[in-house]
Amino acid sequence: MSPAKSEKMNSKEKTKKIVDADEYQQARTHLLKQEKEATQLLQSLAAARRELPMVQIPNPDRFKFDTPEGEKSLVDIFDGRDQLIIYHFMLGPGEHAGCVGCSFCMDHIPTLEHLRSRNTSFAAVATAPLSEITTYRTRMGWKFPFYSSAKTHEAWKEAEQAGETVTWKPGNGYDTSDRGLESILSTYHLLDMTPMGRQEVGNGMGKFSLNDEYGVKK
């Protein structure tokens, strides 16, 4: 967002209507009704997502990943669980930093113990060599598994675009890219509760800095 646009938005917020407690409560009650309707719709969409048909992945054994523990197959990175969420991270060979949007998303990955308690594993993959991935992962302070899919780049063409693939019982899966990723972004959900909101126009995810760049003069 340009400084001019940001200042314009801030000026607009400064003129916010001031009312007494009773009028505020009426407005809040009306909004609460809408919020509950939205919650119910999101629950319905989540149920519909679970009912999406899956695509059979032919010959899953051809997927090989370089990991700190050595080469692993698609079945291996399920880590003994029935479900696997794979994030296709945009970091190619020779790139010193990953996609800002992907990095912003990965900053929101929670401790994995809760996912694992529900029989679900998580891993990110990128086409960069494992050594470059490990260097960037260490820089960002991430703890989740992050593997190289360089050996199966053609099989993972979707890695060129950020997104998640959910696989179940190795060999079946569906894609949640384009829509569905914002649900993990707690920064946005918190900003949505504030008067100034997200302070961006359109898709502003790429306008964030990498997590170690805040406070660094550029």
N, C-alpha and C positions, 0 to 999 in steps of 0.2 A: 504494500500500500504506500502511495506517495505521501510525503509529509502534509501536503495540501489537503488530501482526502482525509487523512487521520485527524487533522485540525478541524476540518469541517464536521466530521462525525462527533468529535469531542464537544464542539460548540453546540451542536444539536442536543447532545445529552445534557448540557448545562442548563438548557431551557426547559427541562422536564417539569411537568405540572406538579405543583405541591398542593396536597389536599389534606383534609382532616382525617382522623383515624377511621371514622365510620365510612367515608367514601372510599378510602383505601381498602377496607375490609370487603366492601361490596365488589370492588374490582378484583380483589384477590380471590373471592369465592367464585366469581365467574371464570377466572383463569384456571382455578383448581378443577373445575368441571371439565374444561378443555384438556388439561394435563392428564386427567384420569382416562379420558377418551383416547388420548394419544398413547398412553401406557397400554390400554387394552388392544389398540391397533398394533403396537409393536409386538405384543405377546402373540397376536394372531399371525403376524408376519414371521415370527420366529418358528411358530408351529408349521407354517407353510414351507419355510426353508428346510425344516427337518424332513418334510415329505417330498422334497425335490428328488427326481429320479437320479440315479448315479450312472456314471459311465464306466464300463469295464476297461481297465487298463491292460492292454495286451502285453504279454511277456514282461511282467514287472521286474524280473531278474536282470533286465538290461540296464536298470538304473543303478549306478554306482556312485558313491559319495566318498570323498576324501575327508576323513575326520581325524582329530588328534589321536584316536585309538587305532587308526589304520582304515583301510577301505571297508565301507559298509554297503549293504544292499538296502533297497527300500524297506524290506521286511525288517532288517536290523534296526533301522532308525525308529521303528514303532516302539522299540525298547520294551517289548513284551506286553504292550497295551493294545487295546482293540481299536483305538482312534488315534489319528495323527493329524495335526494341523501343520502344514508347511507354508512358510512365508517365502515368496520369491523376491529376494532382495536385489536391487539394482546396483551391483558392484562388479564391474568387469575387470579383466586382466589389465594390470598397469595403472588402474585408477587409485589415487591416494585416499580418496574419501568416497563414501557411498552417497546415493541419492538422498537429498535433504528430506524429502517426503518419507522415504523408507525409514530413514534414521529416526525421524520424529515418531513414526509409528512404533518402531522397535523400542524407543525410550519408554513406551507405555506397557511393555510386556511385564506382567506381574510375576511374583515368585511362582515357580512352576509346581510347587507342592500341591496347591489347590487343584490345578488341572489334573495332575497325576492321580490325585485321590478319586477322581471321577473317570479313571481308566483312559486318560487322554494324554498324549505326548505332544510336544511342540518342538519345531526346529526351523531355522531359517537356512536358506541355501542361496548361493550366488555363483556366478560363473568364474569369478576370480580364483586364483590358486589359493590353497588352504593357508599358506604362509601370509599372504596379503590380507585374507579374511581375518586371521588371528590377530594380526597387527591392528587392524581397524576395530575389531571387537574389543581388544584390550584398551585401546584409546577411548572408546565410548563407555567402557565400564560395564558391558553387558555380560550376563551370566548364562543366558540360554544357549543351547546347542546351535552352532552356526557352521555349516559344512560347505564344501566346494562341490558343485555339480559340473565342473569342467569336463569330466570324462564322459558325461552324458548330455552335453550341451544341446545336441540336436533333439534329444528326447525331452528336454526341458526348455523348449523354445519360449514357453510362456514366462520364463525367467526374465525376459527382456521387458516385461511390464509388471509393475508391482501388483501383488495380489496374494490371496491365500488360496490354497487348495486343501480341502478336507478329505482325507482318505480314511476308509473304514474297512476293517478286515482285509488286509493288503490285497489290492487289485481293483477296488472300487473307489470312486471319489466324485466330488463336484467342486466347482470353482466359485469363489465369492469375491472376485475382483470387481472393480468399478463401484459396486455398492456393497456395503456390509463391513467395510474396514473402519468406518468412523465410530462404530460401537466400542472400539477399544481405546479411543482417544479421550481419556479423562480430562485432559487440559481443556478441550472444547466443551465438555459437559459442565465443567466448573465455570468457564467463562460465560456460558449461556445463562448462568444464574445471576450474572452481574449486570448492572445498568449499562455498562459500555459494551457488553457482549464480546464477540470475537475480534472486533476492531480490524476487520478485513473485508474485502469485496471479492466475491467469487471464491475460487479455490486458492486460498492463501497458505496452504500447508507448506509450500516450498519457500515461503517468506521467513519461516523460522530459521534460527541459527542451529548449528550442531551444538550438542549440549555442553561441549567444552570451549565454545567460542563466545559465550556470553561474558561480557565484561572485557573481552579482548578487543583492543582498538585495531580496526582494519584500515 
